[in-house]
Amino acid sequence: MTVEIRRGSSRFPEREPGRATWHAFSFGSHYDPDNVGFGPMTCHDEHLLGDGRGFSPHPHRDQVIVTWVVAGALTHSDSTGGTHTLRPGEVGVLYAGSGVEHSEIAAAPQTRFVQVWLLPDEHDARPAYSVTPVEGAGLVRAVAPTSTATLWVARLAAGESVTLPEAPLVHAFVASGALLRSSLAEPLAAGDAFLVSGGGEYAVTAGVATELLIWAMSAGDRAS
């Protein structure tokens, strides 16, 4: 097992009026040939939007786009007719398939959300959009949008521990709160992540009330 810590401060920042974005992997003009993805994950972004701010209609193709709202509310609309205002506790999945346009606009002040792009199981599929509620404390299986990636959400109280799902690749992101130092990792704060490769059990403990977004993945078509 190998564990790599990715500090939030190491992400690529992008700012414009009413919006801030932090890219965990190479994106656009932020190119790092040694940091283009992790397994089937090709993008991991965190966004902070002011009310009414966001992303006007833009196209995607052959991507699976997973969105989790940490705080606030985010209205998704797309060219298939799908529309929904995502709130904390819901995960939205857009299957871009053969091609789709969508927009994402904050429907509340200080809307913070995390978005992940995954390689699809098949190309040129019919576009679709779905929303899944994620309820319960502790470790909860949220959604498996592809055959190579499953999203788990861990909601932990201060001092509570959880063993991460075992998989060849695990990406765990601290959406809120903080983790205590463990045998393999230094303390992690909101915005930090750690990448686990090689399988094996790995447990973490929350220092305060904490929400983790955990991707359990196979190697897929792209390695880290």
N, C-alpha and C positions, 0 to 999 in steps of 0.2 A: 504494500500500500504506500502511495505517495500523496502528500497533502501540500497544496500550494495556496498560500494566502494571497488574495488580491484586495488591497486596500482601496476604499472608495476614492482616496486622494490620487490614486494612480490612473483613474479613468480619464477618458478624453472629454473635456468639458466643451459645451457649445451653448452660447447664450445669445438671445435677442430679446427685444422688449416683450415682457409678459411670458417668457418661456426660458427655462434652463433645462439642459439635457446632459446626461453623463453616459458616455459610451464605454462599455466594458471591453469591447473588441473593436478591431479596425472598422471604421465606418466613414465613408465619403473621403474627405481630405485628410482624415486621421488614419494614416496607414502604418501598420506595424506588421511586417511579414511574419513575425513570430507570435502574433496574437490575433489570428483571424477567426477563431471559433473554438468550440470545445465539443467534440463528438458531433452530433447532428445540430447543435446549437450554433447558429451563425451570427446572432445579434442578441445582446442583452443590454437594454437601455433603461435608465431611470429618467423620468420627466417630471418637471414641476411647472404647472401652468397657472396663470391668473385666470379669473373668471372670464369666460367667453374667448379665451385664447386657445390655440392648439394648431392643428394641421388641417388645412383645407383639402378638398378631394385630390387624391394622388393615386397612381396605379401600383399594383403589385401583381406578381405572377409566380406560380410554383413556389409558394412559401406558406407555411403555417404560422400564423401570428397570434400569440397568446398574450392577453392583457390582464393585469391584476391591479386594481385600484387600492392604494394604501390609505389614502385619505381624500375626501371630496367626492366628486362625481364626474364621469366622463361620458359624453354622448357619442356613440359610434353610429355612423350611417354609411351604407355602401350601395353600390350599383345593382345589387341583387334585390334591393328593397328592404334589406335588413336594417333595423335601427333599434337601439337600446341604450339607455343611460346606465352604465355600469357604476356600481357603488361597492364599497368595501364588503367583502364576503361573497363576491361573484367573480367568476373567471369567464372572460370572453375569448372565443376562438374563431378566427377568420381563416378559412381555407381559401387561399387566393386562386389556386388551381390554374385554369386556362386564362385567367386575367380578371381583375376586379379593381374598381376604384373605391376608396373609402376615405372618410374624414373622421377626425377625433377632436372634439371641442369640449373644454372644461365647462361643466354645468354648476360649478361651485367655486368659491375663492380657494386658492392654495390647493389645487388638485394635484396629488402626487400619484404617479402610477409607474409600474414596471412592465416592460414589454420584451418578449422573447420571440425571436424568429427561429423556426426549425426547418430542416430539410423535409420535404413531403415524402409520403410513402409512394406516391405515383405522380407523374407529371400530366398536365393538361386535364386534370379532373374538373368536375363542375364546381364552381365557387359556392361556398356556403358559409353561414355564420351561426354560432350557437352560444348560449349562455348557460353556465352551470353554477348553482349556488353551492357554497362550501361552508358547512356548518360543523360546529363542535370544537372542543378544546383538544389539546394534545396534537398528535400527528394524524392528519386526515388526508386521504387520497383524494385529490381534487379532480384531475382529468388526465386522460391519456390521449392526447391529440394525434399521436402517430404511434407506429409499432415499436419505435426506438426510444421514446421519451415519455415519462410520466411525471406530472407535477404533483408534489405533496406540499401541504401547508402545515407548519407546526406553530401552534399558538401556546406559548409557555408562560407560566407564572414565574415570578422571581424564585430562583433556587431549583426550579424544575428541570429535569434532564430528559433527553430523548435520544434514542439510537436511530441514526439515519437509515433510510432504506438501503439495502445492500445492492449494488449494481457495479458494472465495470467502470462507469463514470458517474460521479455525483457532483452537482453544482449546487451549493447552498448559499443563499443570499440573505443577509440580515436586512429585512425590510424596515423593521423598527425594533427598538430596544438594544440589547447588548448581550454578548455571550462571555462567560468567564473563561479564563485560561484553562486549556485542557492539556492532556499529555502530548498532543501533537501540534497544538496551535496556540498562539498568543490570544489575548482577549480581542474580540471583534465587536465593532460598533455598527450602528446603522449605516448602510452603504458599502460595508465590507462584504467580501465573499470568500469562500474557500472551495477549491477544486480537489476532489478526491479521485484518484485513479488506482485501478488494480483490485477493486473489491475489498471485502473485509468489513467488519463492524466498526462503526465510529460514533461515539456518543458526545453530545455537547450539553452544557448547562447554562441556563439563562441567568444573568446577573440581575435583570429587572424584567418586567413584562415584555415579552419579545415575540415577534412574528418572523418566521423563517419561510422562504420560498425555496423548495428543494426539488431539483430535477434529478431523477434517477434515469440513466441513459445507457444504451449500448453504444458501441463505437460508431455506428452509423457509417456514413460515407466520408466523413471528414474527421480527422483526429486533431487534437489540440496541438 
